[in-house]
Amino acid sequence: MIRHVAVFTFVPGFTPEQRAEWMAMVADLPRQIPQIRSMSVGEDLLHGPSSHEIAIVADFDSLADLATYTAHPAHAPVLAMSAPVKASLAVVDFEL
């Protein structure tokens, strides 16, 4: 199994309403992309000096399934919404 972890920091102009909409879009991806075994998305609670703002954790059966998710048309609107407001992104994909 492959675990995909992505952590984001956004520009200040990305409003709480837009963040909520984006997170809802992410949370809906497992319904649209069958290769996603599980997915969670959430906002940071501690707001520490090293914290990012939002994290996504998703599990896939294989690297091929992760690649399918990455290129899937349902993923495109999520990427399009976050691209102009993303200040930073860190991603780690590892085998469980």
Biopython code that builds the backbone (N, CA, C, O; Angstrom):
import numpy as np
from Bio.PDB.StructureBuilder import StructureBuilder

atoms = [
    (1, "MET", "N", (0.842, -1.169, 0.000)),
    (1, "MET", "CA", (0.000, 0.000, 0.000)),
    (1, "MET", "C", (0.893, 1.240, 0.000)),
    (1, "MET", "O", (1.968, 1.243, 0.599)),
    (2, "ILE", "N", (0.438, 2.281, -0.673)),
    (2, "ILE", "CA", (1.151, 3.546, -0.779)),
    (2, "ILE", "C", (0.361, 4.615, -0.025)),
    (2, "ILE", "O", (-0.843, 4.772, -0.227)),
    (3, "ARG", "N", (1.050, 5.338, 0.835)),
    (3, "ARG", "CA", (0.440, 6.477, 1.525)),
    (3, "ARG", "C", (0.973, 7.757, 0.897)),
    (3, "ARG", "O", (2.180, 7.944, 0.744)),
    (4, "HIS", "N", (0.042, 8.631, 0.538)),
    (4, "HIS", "CA", (0.337, 9.937, -0.063)),
    (4, "HIS", "C", (-0.006, 10.995, 0.983)),
    (4, "HIS", "O", (-1.144, 11.076, 1.447)),
    (5, "VAL", "N", (0.987, 11.806, 1.350)),
    (5, "VAL", "CA", (0.774, 12.880, 2.314)),
    (5, "VAL", "C", (1.162, 14.190, 1.638)),
    (5, "VAL", "O", (2.263, 14.328, 1.103)),
    (6, "ALA", "N", (0.248, 15.140, 1.671)),
    (6, "ALA", "CA", (0.510, 16.464, 1.090)),
    (6, "ALA", "C", (0.118, 17.511, 2.129)),
    (6, "ALA", "O", (-0.979, 17.462, 2.687)),
    (7, "VAL", "N", (1.023, 18.458, 2.385)),
    (7, "VAL", "CA", (0.726, 19.538, 3.313)),
    (7, "VAL", "C", (0.865, 20.873, 2.583)),
    (7, "VAL", "O", (1.793, 21.084, 1.803)),
    (8, "PHE", "N", (-0.072, 21.755, 2.854)),
    (8, "PHE", "CA", (-0.204, 23.004, 2.122)),
    (8, "PHE", "C", (-0.163, 24.203, 3.057)),
    (8, "PHE", "O", (-0.628, 24.140, 4.195)),
    (9, "THR", "N", (0.398, 25.285, 2.561)),
    (9, "THR", "CA", (0.235, 26.612, 3.125)),
    (9, "THR", "C", (-0.274, 27.486, 1.983)),
    (9, "THR", "O", (0.212, 27.406, 0.855)),
    (10, "PHE", "N", (-1.259, 28.317, 2.299)),
    (10, "PHE", "CA", (-1.898, 29.138, 1.276)),
    (10, "PHE", "C", (-1.637, 30.626, 1.527)),
    (10, "PHE", "O", (-1.274, 31.033, 2.630)),
    (11, "VAL", "N", (-1.830, 31.414, 0.487)),
    (11, "VAL", "CA", (-1.695, 32.857, 0.616)),
    (11, "VAL", "C", (-2.830, 33.392, 1.497)),
    (11, "VAL", "O", (-3.893, 32.777, 1.570)),
    (12, "PRO", "N", (-2.614, 34.534, 2.167)),
    (12, "PRO", "CA", (-3.648, 35.075, 3.055)),
    (12, "PRO", "C", (-4.985, 35.348, 2.357)),
    (12, "PRO", "O", (-6.030, 35.311, 3.007)),
    (13, "GLY", "N", (-4.971, 35.620, 1.060)),
    (13, "GLY", "CA", (-6.204, 35.920, 0.346)),
    (13, "GLY", "C", (-7.113, 34.723, 0.091)),
    (13, "GLY", "O", (-8.231, 34.900, -0.393)),
    (14, "PHE", "N", (-6.666, 33.516, 0.402)),
    (14, "PHE", "CA", (-7.486, 32.315, 0.254)),
    (14, "PHE", "C", (-8.414, 32.261, 1.468)),
    (14, "PHE", "O", (-8.010, 31.844, 2.553)),
    (15, "THR", "N", (-9.645, 32.683, 1.274)),
    (15, "THR", "CA", (-10.574, 32.918, 2.382)),
    (15, "THR", "C", (-10.989, 31.617, 3.074)),
    (15, "THR", "O", (-10.851, 30.536, 2.501)),
    (16, "PRO", "N", (-11.492, 31.722, 4.294)),
    (16, "PRO", "CA", (-12.003, 30.523, 4.976)),
    (16, "PRO", "C", (-13.100, 29.811, 4.176)),
    (16, "PRO", "O", (-13.183, 28.582, 4.190)),
    (17, "GLU", "N", (-13.924, 30.568, 3.494)),
    (17, "GLU", "CA", (-14.983, 29.962, 2.675)),
    (17, "GLU", "C", (-14.389, 29.190, 1.495)),
    (17, "GLU", "O", (-14.846, 28.093, 1.173)),
    (18, "GLN", "N", (-13.375, 29.763, 0.857)),
    (18, "GLN", "CA", (-12.707, 29.079, -0.249)),
    (18, "GLN", "C", (-11.976, 27.830, 0.240)),
    (18, "GLN", "O", (-11.982, 26.800, -0.434)),
    (19, "ARG", "N", (-11.352, 27.922, 1.402)),
    (19, "ARG", "CA", (-10.670, 26.760, 1.986)),
    (19, "ARG", "C", (-11.671, 25.630, 2.245)),
    (19, "ARG", "O", (-11.407, 24.467, 1.939)),
    (20, "ALA", "N", (-12.820, 25.994, 2.811)),
    (20, "ALA", "CA", (-13.856, 24.992, 3.096)),
    (20, "ALA", "C", (-14.351, 24.347, 1.810)),
    (20, "ALA", "O", (-14.561, 23.135, 1.763)),
    (21, "GLU", "N", (-14.538, 25.148, 0.768)),
    (21, "GLU", "CA", (-14.969, 24.610, -0.522)),
    (21, "GLU", "C", (-13.905, 23.673, -1.092)),
    (21, "GLU", "O", (-14.230, 22.595, -1.589)),
    (22, "TRP", "N", (-12.642, 24.075, -1.021)),
    (22, "TRP", "CA", (-11.543, 23.256, -1.534)),
    (22, "TRP", "C", (-11.454, 21.941, -0.772)),
    (22, "TRP", "O", (-11.297, 20.877, -1.372)),
    (23, "MET", "N", (-11.555, 22.017, 0.551)),
    (23, "MET", "CA", (-11.487, 20.798, 1.357)),
    (23, "MET", "C", (-12.664, 19.874, 1.061)),
    (23, "MET", "O", (-12.496, 18.654, 1.065)),
    (24, "ALA", "N", (-13.839, 20.419, 0.805)),
    (24, "ALA", "CA", (-14.998, 19.597, 0.435)),
    (24, "ALA", "C", (-14.761, 18.916, -0.909)),
    (24, "ALA", "O", (-15.142, 17.761, -1.099)),
    (25, "MET", "N", (-14.136, 19.628, -1.837)),
    (25, "MET", "CA", (-13.808, 19.024, -3.137)),
    (25, "MET", "C", (-12.840, 17.858, -2.949)),
    (25, "MET", "O", (-13.008, 16.802, -3.560)),
    (26, "VAL", "N", (-11.832, 18.049, -2.104)),
    (26, "VAL", "CA", (-10.869, 16.981, -1.829)),
    (26, "VAL", "C", (-11.576, 15.798, -1.183)),
    (26, "VAL", "O", (-11.367, 14.655, -1.590)),
    (27, "ALA", "N", (-12.406, 16.059, -0.188)),
    (27, "ALA", "CA", (-13.104, 14.989, 0.528)),
    (27, "ALA", "C", (-14.031, 14.186, -0.385)),
    (27, "ALA", "O", (-14.337, 13.029, -0.096)),
    (28, "ASP", "N", (-14.471, 14.788, -1.470)),
    (28, "ASP", "CA", (-15.376, 14.108, -2.411)),
    (28, "ASP", "C", (-14.621, 13.248, -3.433)),
    (28, "ASP", "O", (-15.243, 12.454, -4.139)),
    (29, "LEU", "N", (-13.309, 13.391, -3.520)),
    (29, "LEU", "CA", (-12.546, 12.652, -4.536)),
    (29, "LEU", "C", (-12.682, 11.127, -4.436)),
    (29, "LEU", "O", (-12.757, 10.474, -5.477)),
    (30, "PRO", "N", (-12.717, 10.526, -3.242)),
    (30, "PRO", "CA", (-12.864, 9.061, -3.208)),
    (30, "PRO", "C", (-14.148, 8.555, -3.872)),
    (30, "PRO", "O", (-14.189, 7.430, -4.372)),
    (31, "ARG", "N", (-15.182, 9.377, -3.877)),
    (31, "ARG", "CA", (-16.427, 8.998, -4.554)),
    (31, "ARG", "C", (-16.241, 8.973, -6.074)),
    (31, "ARG", "O", (-16.918, 8.226, -6.781)),
    (32, "GLN", "N", (-15.328, 9.788, -6.556)),
    (32, "GLN", "CA", (-15.133, 9.935, -7.994)),
    (32, "GLN", "C", (-13.969, 9.120, -8.562)),
    (32, "GLN", "O", (-13.939, 8.811, -9.753)),
    (33, "ILE", "N", (-13.013, 8.777, -7.697)),
    (33, "ILE", "CA", (-11.805, 8.077, -8.150)),
    (33, "ILE", "C", (-11.692, 6.766, -7.370)),
    (33, "ILE", "O", (-11.249, 6.768, -6.222)),
    (34, "PRO", "N", (-12.085, 5.660, -7.973)),
    (34, "PRO", "CA", (-12.130, 4.391, -7.241)),
    (34, "PRO", "C", (-10.768, 3.886, -6.764)),
    (34, "PRO", "O", (-10.712, 3.032, -5.879)),
    (35, "GLN", "N", (-9.690, 4.384, -7.318)),
    (35, "GLN", "CA", (-8.356, 3.941, -6.909)),
    (35, "GLN", "C", (-7.966, 4.457, -5.518)),
    (35, "GLN", "O", (-7.011, 3.959, -4.920)),
    (36, "ILE", "N", (-8.686, 5.435, -5.009)),
    (36, "ILE", "CA", (-8.409, 5.945, -3.666)),
    (36, "ILE", "C", (-8.989, 4.960, -2.662)),
    (36, "ILE", "O", (-10.203, 4.768, -2.595)),
    (37, "ARG", "N", (-8.121, 4.346, -1.890)),
    (37, "ARG", "CA", (-8.568, 3.388, -0.872)),
    (37, "ARG", "C", (-9.144, 4.133, 0.335)),
    (37, "ARG", "O", (-10.181, 3.740, 0.869)),
    (38, "SER", "N", (-8.479, 5.201, 0.763)),
    (38, "SER", "CA", (-8.988, 6.060, 1.832)),
    (38, "SER", "C", (-8.365, 7.436, 1.670)),
    (38, "SER", "O", (-7.281, 7.584, 1.106)),
    (39, "MET", "N", (-9.076, 8.447, 2.180)),
    (39, "MET", "CA", (-8.559, 9.814, 2.080)),
    (39, "MET", "C", (-9.110, 10.627, 3.235)),
    (39, "MET", "O", (-10.283, 10.512, 3.588)),
    (40, "SER", "N", (-8.249, 11.451, 3.823)),
    (40, "SER", "CA", (-8.699, 12.412, 4.817)),
    (40, "SER", "C", (-8.032, 13.748, 4.531)),
    (40, "SER", "O", (-6.929, 13.809, 3.989)),
    (41, "VAL", "N", (-8.722, 14.809, 4.906)),
    (41, "VAL", "CA", (-8.207, 16.166, 4.732)),
    (41, "VAL", "C", (-8.596, 16.947, 5.973)),
    (41, "VAL", "O", (-9.707, 16.803, 6.484)),
    (42, "GLY", "N", (-7.671, 17.782, 6.463)),
    (42, "GLY", "CA", (-7.986, 18.556, 7.656)),
    (42, "GLY", "C", (-7.067, 19.741, 7.827)),
    (42, "GLY", "O", (-5.980, 19.811, 7.252)),
    (43, "GLU", "N", (-7.542, 20.679, 8.644)),
    (43, "GLU", "CA", (-6.779, 21.882, 8.945)),
    (43, "GLU", "C", (-5.935, 21.677, 10.204)),
    (43, "GLU", "O", (-6.332, 20.965, 11.126)),
    (44, "ASP", "N", (-4.786, 22.304, 10.221)),
    (44, "ASP", "CA", (-3.886, 22.244, 11.369)),
    (44, "ASP", "C", (-4.556, 22.874, 12.593)),
    (44, "ASP", "O", (-5.208, 23.913, 12.496)),
    (45, "LEU", "N", (-4.381, 22.231, 13.731)),
    (45, "LEU", "CA", (-4.974, 22.725, 14.966)),
    (45, "LEU", "C", (-4.015, 23.530, 15.829)),
    (45, "LEU", "O", (-4.448, 24.391, 16.594)),
    (46, "LEU", "N", (-2.717, 23.261, 15.718)),
    (46, "LEU", "CA", (-1.755, 23.883, 16.631)),
    (46, "LEU", "C", (-1.200, 25.216, 16.149)),
    (46, "LEU", "O", (-0.869, 26.082, 16.959)),
    (47, "HIS", "N", (-1.098, 25.386, 14.832)),
    (47, "HIS", "CA", (-0.572, 26.636, 14.259)),
    (47, "HIS", "C", (0.817, 26.975, 14.802)),
    (47, "HIS", "O", (1.123, 28.126, 15.114)),
    (48, "GLY", "N", (1.644, 25.938, 14.905)),
    (48, "GLY", "CA", (3.008, 26.122, 15.384)),
    (48, "GLY", "C", (3.895, 26.746, 14.330)),
    (48, "GLY", "O", (3.470, 26.917, 13.188)),
    (49, "PRO", "N", (5.122, 27.091, 14.692)),
    (49, "PRO", "CA", (6.021, 27.770, 13.754)),
    (49, "PRO", "C", (6.392, 26.921, 12.541)),
    (49, "PRO", "O", (6.759, 27.473, 11.504)),
    (50, "SER", "N", (6.308, 25.610, 12.639)),
    (50, "SER", "CA", (6.620, 24.737, 11.499)),
    (50, "SER", "C", (5.377, 24.159, 10.842)),
    (50, "SER", "O", (5.483, 23.364, 9.908)),
    (51, "SER", "N", (4.211, 24.548, 11.316)),
    (51, "SER", "CA", (2.966, 23.972, 10.817)),
    (51, "SER", "C", (2.640, 24.452, 9.412)),
    (51, "SER", "O", (2.916, 25.593, 9.041)),
    (52, "HIS", "N", (2.045, 23.551, 8.645)),
    (52, "HIS", "CA", (1.368, 23.915, 7.416)),
    (52, "HIS", "C", (-0.106, 24.064, 7.772)),
    (52, "HIS", "O", (-0.508, 23.736, 8.888)),
    (53, "GLU", "N", (-0.906, 24.550, 6.849)),
    (53, "GLU", "CA", (-2.290, 24.874, 7.172)),
    (53, "GLU", "C", (-3.258, 23.716, 6.977)),
    (53, "GLU", "O", (-4.157, 23.513, 7.792)),
    (54, "ILE", "N", (-3.080, 22.959, 5.906)),
    (54, "ILE", "CA", (-4.008, 21.870, 5.569)),
    (54, "ILE", "C", (-3.192, 20.664, 5.124)),
    (54, "ILE", "O", (-2.176, 20.803, 4.443)),
    (55, "ALA", "N", (-3.650, 19.483, 5.517)),
    (55, "ALA", "CA", (-2.991, 18.242, 5.102)),
    (55, "ALA", "C", (-4.000, 17.304, 4.447)),
    (55, "ALA", "O", (-5.180, 17.273, 4.795)),
    (56, "ILE", "N", (-3.489, 16.548, 3.493)),
    (56, "ILE", "CA", (-4.240, 15.462, 2.862)),
    (56, "ILE", "C", (-3.440, 14.186, 3.089)),
    (56, "ILE", "O", (-2.225, 14.159, 2.895)),
    (57, "VAL", "N", (-4.130, 13.137, 3.501)),
    (57, "VAL", "CA", (-3.524, 11.814, 3.629)),
    (57, "VAL", "C", (-4.412, 10.856, 2.834)),
    (57, "VAL", "O", (-5.610, 10.744, 3.092)),
    (58, "ALA", "N", (-3.807, 10.171, 1.869)),
    (58, "ALA", "CA", (-4.572, 9.239, 1.031)),
    (58, "ALA", "C", (-3.793, 7.948, 0.872)),
    (58, "ALA", "O", (-2.564, 7.953, 0.803)),
    (59, "ASP", "N", (-4.521, 6.845, 0.813)),
    (59, "ASP", "CA", (-3.911, 5.532, 0.634)),
    (59, "ASP", "C", (-4.351, 4.927, -0.691)),
    (59, "ASP", "O", (-5.493, 5.068, -1.128)),
    (60, "PHE", "N", (-3.391, 4.247, -1.310)),
    (60, "PHE", "CA", (-3.593, 3.601, -2.611)),
    (60, "PHE", "C", (-2.998, 2.199, -2.561)),
    (60, "PHE", "O", (-2.058, 1.945, -1.808)),
    (61, "ASP", "N", (-3.535, 1.309, -3.347)),
    (61, "ASP", "CA", (-3.006, -0.055, -3.384)),
    (61, "ASP", "C", (-1.645, -0.128, -4.064)),
    (61, "ASP", "O", (-0.856, -1.026, -3.770)),
    (62, "SER", "N", (-1.357, 0.817, -4.980)),
    (62, "SER", "CA", (-0.119, 0.732, -5.765)),
    (62, "SER", "C", (0.299, 2.121, -6.250)),
    (62, "SER", "O", (-0.470, 3.081, -6.197)),
    (63, "LEU", "N", (1.526, 2.191, -6.718)),
    (63, "LEU", "CA", (1.991, 3.432, -7.348)),
    (63, "LEU", "C", (1.184, 3.747, -8.600)),
    (63, "LEU", "O", (0.958, 4.915, -8.916)),
    (64, "ALA", "N", (0.755, 2.725, -9.305)),
    (64, "ALA", "CA", (-0.077, 2.941, -10.494)),
    (64, "ALA", "C", (-1.400, 3.597, -10.111)),
    (64, "ALA", "O", (-1.881, 4.480, -10.821)),
    (65, "ASP", "N", (-1.987, 3.173, -8.998)),
    (65, "ASP", "CA", (-3.238, 3.794, -8.542)),
    (65, "ASP", "C", (-3.007, 5.247, -8.130)),
    (65, "ASP", "O", (-3.850, 6.105, -8.392)),
    (66, "LEU", "N", (-1.881, 5.527, -7.493)),
    (66, "LEU", "CA", (-1.531, 6.911, -7.152)),
    (66, "LEU", "C", (-1.388, 7.751, -8.416)),
    (66, "LEU", "O", (-1.848, 8.892, -8.460)),
    (67, "ALA", "N", (-0.757, 7.194, -9.439)),
    (67, "ALA", "CA", (-0.603, 7.907, -10.710)),
    (67, "ALA", "C", (-1.954, 8.166, -11.362)),
    (67, "ALA", "O", (-2.169, 9.227, -11.949)),
    (68, "THR", "N", (-2.865, 7.204, -11.263)),
    (68, "THR", "CA", (-4.209, 7.385, -11.810)),
    (68, "THR", "C", (-4.921, 8.531, -11.109)),
    (68, "THR", "O", (-5.548, 9.367, -11.760)),
    (69, "TYR", "N", (-4.827, 8.572, -9.799)),
    (69, "TYR", "CA", (-5.410, 9.670, -9.016)),
    (69, "TYR", "C", (-4.832, 11.012, -9.451)),
    (69, "TYR", "O", (-5.573, 11.970, -9.672)),
    (70, "THR", "N", (-3.528, 11.079, -9.569)),
    (70, "THR", "CA", (-2.861, 12.327, -9.905)),
    (70, "THR", "C", (-3.338, 12.876, -11.244)),
    (70, "THR", "O", (-3.512, 14.085, -11.394)),
    (71, "ALA", "N", (-3.549, 11.995, -12.212)),
    (71, "ALA", "CA", (-3.934, 12.415, -13.565)),
    (71, "ALA", "C", (-5.447, 12.397, -13.799)),
    (71, "ALA", "O", (-5.900, 12.782, -14.877)),
    (72, "HIS", "N", (-6.223, 11.967, -12.831)),
    (72, "HIS", "CA", (-7.665, 11.798, -13.023)),
    (72, "HIS", "C", (-8.350, 13.150, -13.259)),
    (72, "HIS", "O", (-8.012, 14.133, -12.600)),
    (73, "PRO", "N", (-9.303, 13.207, -14.187)),
    (73, "PRO", "CA", (-10.012, 14.468, -14.461)),
    (73, "PRO", "C", (-10.723, 15.060, -13.242)),
    (73, "PRO", "O", (-10.873, 16.279, -13.160)),
    (74, "ALA", "N", (-11.160, 14.238, -12.304)),
    (74, "ALA", "CA", (-11.831, 14.749, -11.104)),
    (74, "ALA", "C", (-10.860, 15.495, -10.189)),
    (74, "ALA", "O", (-11.281, 16.324, -9.382)),
    (75, "HIS", "N", (-9.577, 15.208, -10.308)),
    (75, "HIS", "CA", (-8.550, 15.863, -9.504)),
    (75, "HIS", "C", (-8.218, 17.257, -10.061)),
    (75, "HIS", "O", (-7.756, 18.126, -9.322)),
    (76, "ALA", "N", (-8.450, 17.464, -11.343)),
    (76, "ALA", "CA", (-8.073, 18.715, -12.007)),
    (76, "ALA", "C", (-8.700, 19.966, -11.378)),
    (76, "ALA", "O", (-7.988, 20.954, -11.201)),
    (77, "PRO", "N", (-9.999, 19.975, -11.029)),
    (77, "PRO", "CA", (-10.558, 21.190, -10.415)),
    (77, "PRO", "C", (-9.937, 21.524, -9.055)),
    (77, "PRO", "O", (-9.820, 22.695, -8.694)),
    (78, "VAL", "N", (-9.544, 20.503, -8.311)),
    (78, "VAL", "CA", (-8.871, 20.724, -7.026)),
    (78, "VAL", "C", (-7.529, 21.416, -7.273)),
    (78, "VAL", "O", (-7.186, 22.391, -6.604)),
    (79, "LEU", "N", (-6.785, 20.899, -8.237)),
    (79, "LEU", "CA", (-5.493, 21.498, -8.580)),
    (79, "LEU", "C", (-5.672, 22.923, -9.095)),
    (79, "LEU", "O", (-4.905, 23.817, -8.738)),
    (80, "ALA", "N", (-6.675, 23.132, -9.927)),
    (80, "ALA", "CA", (-6.908, 24.456, -10.513)),
    (80, "ALA", "C", (-7.265, 25.479, -9.439)),
    (80, "ALA", "O", (-6.838, 26.631, -9.510)),
    (81, "MET", "N", (-8.042, 25.064, -8.449)),
    (81, "MET", "CA", (-8.432, 26.006, -7.399)),
    (81, "MET", "C", (-7.258, 26.347, -6.495)),
    (81, "MET", "O", (-7.117, 27.495, -6.073)),
    (82, "SER", "N", (-6.420, 25.377, -6.194)),
    (82, "SER", "CA", (-5.331, 25.623, -5.249)),
    (82, "SER", "C", (-4.091, 26.241, -5.897)),
    (82, "SER", "O", (-3.323, 26.923, -5.218)),
    (83, "ALA", "N", (-3.884, 26.018, -7.181)),
    (83, "ALA", "CA", (-2.645, 26.481, -7.824)),
    (83, "ALA", "C", (-2.360, 27.970, -7.615)),
    (83, "ALA", "O", (-1.241, 28.312, -7.234)),
    (84, "PRO", "N", (-3.304, 28.855, -7.844)),
    (84, "PRO", "CA", (-2.963, 30.279, -7.724)),
    (84, "PRO", "C", (-2.858, 30.793, -6.285)),
    (84, "PRO", "O", (-2.379, 31.906, -6.063)),
    (85, "VAL", "N", (-3.299, 29.996, -5.308)),
    (85, "VAL", "CA", (-3.302, 30.463, -3.919)),
    (85, "VAL", "C", (-2.368, 29.640, -3.024)),
    (85, "VAL", "O", (-2.316, 29.852, -1.812)),
    (86, "LYS", "N", (-1.646, 28.717, -3.619)),
    (86, "LYS", "CA", (-0.744, 27.844, -2.865)),
    (86, "LYS", "C", (0.576, 28.572, -2.629)),
    (86, "LYS", "O", (1.281, 28.923, -3.575)),
    (87, "ALA", "N", (0.902, 28.794, -1.356)),
    (87, "ALA", "CA", (2.186, 29.415, -1.014)),
    (87, "ALA", "C", (3.281, 28.362, -0.922)),
    (87, "ALA", "O", (4.421, 28.610, -1.315)),
    (88, "SER", "N", (2.932, 27.177, -0.400)),
    (88, "SER", "CA", (3.896, 26.087, -0.352)),
    (88, "SER", "C", (3.167, 24.752, -0.303)),
    (88, "SER", "O", (2.027, 24.646, 0.151)),
    (89, "LEU", "N", (3.877, 23.741, -0.791)),
    (89, "LEU", "CA", (3.364, 22.375, -0.807)),
    (89, "LEU", "C", (4.530, 21.442, -0.560)),
    (89, "LEU", "O", (5.586, 21.581, -1.177)),
    (90, "ALA", "N", (4.342, 20.490, 0.344)),
    (90, "ALA", "CA", (5.310, 19.420, 0.561)),
    (90, "ALA", "C", (4.561, 18.109, 0.431)),
    (90, "ALA", "O", (3.456, 17.961, 0.953)),
    (91, "VAL", "N", (5.168, 17.149, -0.272)),
    (91, "VAL", "CA", (4.527, 15.854, -0.530)),
    (91, "VAL", "C", (5.512, 14.742, -0.196)),
    (91, "VAL", "O", (6.705, 14.826, -0.484)),
    (92, "VAL", "N", (4.967, 13.696, 0.425)),
    (92, "VAL", "CA", (5.725, 12.481, 0.666)),
    (92, "VAL", "C", (4.825, 11.311, 0.292)),
    (92, "VAL", "O", (3.669, 11.247, 0.708)),
    (93, "ASP", "N", (5.367, 10.387, -0.498)),
    (93, "ASP", "CA", (4.677, 9.158, -0.871)),
    (93, "ASP", "C", (5.542, 8.004, -0.400)),
    (93, "ASP", "O", (6.702, 7.898, -0.798)),
    (94, "PHE", "N", (4.989, 7.130, 0.447)),
    (94, "PHE", "CA", (5.795, 6.049, 0.986)),
    (94, "PHE", "C", (4.990, 4.769, 1.066)),
    (94, "PHE", "O", (3.759, 4.777, 1.054)),
    (95, "GLU", "N", (5.722, 3.666, 1.148)),
    (95, "GLU", "CA", (5.090, 2.355, 1.206)),
    (95, "GLU", "C", (4.800, 1.975, 2.642)),
    (95, "GLU", "O", (5.639, 2.134, 3.528)),
    (96, "LEU", "N", (3.594, 1.468, 2.855)),
    (96, "LEU", "CA", (3.206, 0.972, 4.186)),
    (96, "LEU", "C", (3.504, -0.499, 4.297)),
    (96, "LEU", "O", (3.250, -1.103, 5.339)),
]
sb = StructureBuilder()
sb.init_structure("model")
sb.init_model(0)
sb.init_chain("A")
sb.init_seg("    ")
for serial, (resi, resn, name, xyz) in enumerate(atoms, 1):
    if name == "N":
        sb.init_residue(resn, " ", resi, " ")
    sb.init_atom(name, np.array(xyz, "f"), 0.0, 1.0, " ", f" {name:<3s}", serial, name[0])
structure = sb.get_structure()
